[in-house]
């Protein structure tokens, strides 16, 4: 995974109150949410969950849309995506490993 140099988005964990400055994670297939098989590979089973405010959810959604991705990261190692009204850990590299000719994706 690598990060794009751009202005970070600042969000806050509702429980720990910790502040995160996140950046977009470039992905080969930037819309895994549109493909159920790919979405299951993209979401990290048993991964971390970060509760964020509804305002932060909307800002994250817009930020990801503006940068053509469904993943953000604060450290370039652990990535998150929106899943409802919270951030859920994901595996952006899973989108790079699945070819667009995979019959399960059609």
C-alpha positions in Angstrom: 0.0 0.0 0.0 1.2 3.5 -0.7 -0.3 6.9 0.0 -1.0 9.8 -2.3 0.5 13.1 -1.3 -2.5 15.3 -0.6 -4.0 17.3 2.2 -5.0 15.0 5.0 -8.5 14.8 6.5 -8.7 15.1 10.3 -11.3 12.8 12.0 -11.9 11.9 15.7 -12.6 8.5 17.2 -15.8 9.0 19.2 -14.8 6.5 22.0 -11.1 7.2 22.6 -11.3 10.8 21.3 -8.1 10.2 19.5 -7.5 12.4 16.4 -6.4 10.8 13.1 -5.1 12.6 10.1 -5.9 10.3 7.2 -4.9 10.1 3.6 -6.5 8.4 0.6 -5.2 5.0 -0.4 -4.9 4.5 -4.2 -6.5 1.3 -5.4 -6.5 -0.5 -8.7 -10.3 -1.1 -8.4 -11.5 1.9 -6.5 -15.1 0.7 -6.0 -15.1 -2.7 -4.2 -18.5 -1.8 -2.6 -20.1 -2.2 -6.1 -18.9 -5.9 -6.3 -20.0 -8.3 -3.5 -17.3 -10.8 -4.1 -14.6 -8.1 -4.1 -16.2 -6.4 -1.0 -15.8 -9.6 1.0 -12.1 -9.8 0.1 -11.7 -6.1 0.7 -13.1 -6.1 4.3 -10.7 -7.4 6.9 -12.5 -10.1 8.9 -12.1 -9.4 12.6 -10.4 -6.0 11.8 -10.5 -2.9 13.9 -13.6 -0.6 14.0 -13.4 3.1 14.6 -16.7 4.9 15.6 -16.8 8.4 14.2 -19.4 11.1 14.2 -22.0 11.5 11.4 -20.4 14.7 10.3 -17.0 12.9 10.0 -18.7 10.1 8.1 -20.0 12.6 5.5 -16.6 14.3 5.3 -14.9 10.9 4.9 -17.4 9.9 2.2 -16.8 13.1 0.3 -13.0 12.9 0.7 -12.9 9.3 -0.6 -15.2 10.3 -3.5 -12.9 13.3 -4.4 -9.8 11.0 -4.4 -11.4 8.1 -6.2 -10.9 5.5 -3.5 -12.8 3.6 -0.8 -9.9 3.4 1.6 -8.1 5.8 3.9 -5.1 5.4 6.2 -3.4 7.4 8.9 -0.1 5.5 8.8 0.2 3.7 5.4 0.0 0.3 7.1 -3.6 0.0 8.4 -6.5 1.1 6.1 -10.1 1.8 6.8 -13.3 2.2 4.8 -16.7 3.4 5.6 -19.1 0.7 6.7 -22.4 2.3 7.8 -21.6 5.0 10.4 -18.2 3.9 11.3 -14.8 3.1 9.9 -13.9 -0.6 9.4 -10.4 -2.0 8.7 -10.0 -3.1 5.1 -7.4 -4.6 2.8 -6.9 -2.4 -0.2 -4.3 -4.8 -1.7 -7.1 -7.4 -2.1 -8.5 -5.2 -4.9 -5.1 -5.3 -6.7 -5.0 -9.1 -6.6 -8.3 -9.7 -8.2 -8.3 -9.4 -12.0 -11.3 -7.8 -13.7 -11.7 -11.0 -15.7 -12.5 -13.0 -12.5 -15.8 -14.7 -13.3 -17.1 -14.2 -9.8 -17.0 -10.4 -10.2 -19.5 -10.4 -13.1 
